[in-house]
Amino acid sequence: MKVFELISYSRGNISGKRSRLLLVCLLPVGAELLFRLAEAAFYSLLLYFGAMQPNELFTGENAEQLVLAAVFTAARWVVTAPLICASAVKVMDTVKGQESGEHISEMLLDTGFIRRSIAASLAGKFICLSAIVPSAAAALYAAVLLSGGGGSSELFGAVNMAVVSVMLLGVWAAARITTAAVPFLLAEYPEKGGISLAVAAFRFMRGRRTLLLKLCVVYLPLMATLLGIPFFLPEFASAFATGISIYIKEDEYAVECGRGGKKNERTAVRRGY
């Protein structure tokens, strides 16, 4: 898929709808920032009243900090997951020209939609965490070898473990790219469960992960400043949603062709060919 043709096509789809699409895309971003700021405010209070030392922010030795981090992380995941999926639904509706879809407030009041969104988000995070554990273990082993101050054999082992860690990091990156498509698949298949779609996304995105990388190369430099975000964030989201929609149609067409081929084959057998 040629990324610039995709961008041009999706840009035409959102013509005159950019402001509304921006508000939709900013919903999960705003919720994420709100929880981050609230967490930082609580840490500031702990520091101000002397309940913890500044270095304990990075060591994890303070029990109150760990409890706050766990509470805010769980709350952030639970709140942002439905917002991300609801935004994905509206973006998909926009790129497909379906403006009469369900309103975001109605989706956020639907318990089934909330359950599917949270399940898909937690499944994706678990998969990504599982993917990064081998890389982290290899990096930790390399650090242990270097901290021991050994000879050339330890240095050789540390270098090899560092290389292995970087290579395994690619597995985590592939998992992250794959899970980015899950909210759009939830929007397209509302009858399927969140966990099943999170797993099915790996088959769906096989050979297609470069799309998001190409879009990031194009748009992330443009959104590096706050001035570029209002204009290019809707384009980025709509381009990725358009690509996902095209891939879904490709798979549906392939399935239909497969069924047609099997039907023709059975017809030919019955006729004696």
Order of alpha helices (4+ residues) and beta strands (2+ residues): alpha-alpha-alpha-alpha-alpha-alpha-alpha-alpha-alpha-alpha-alpha
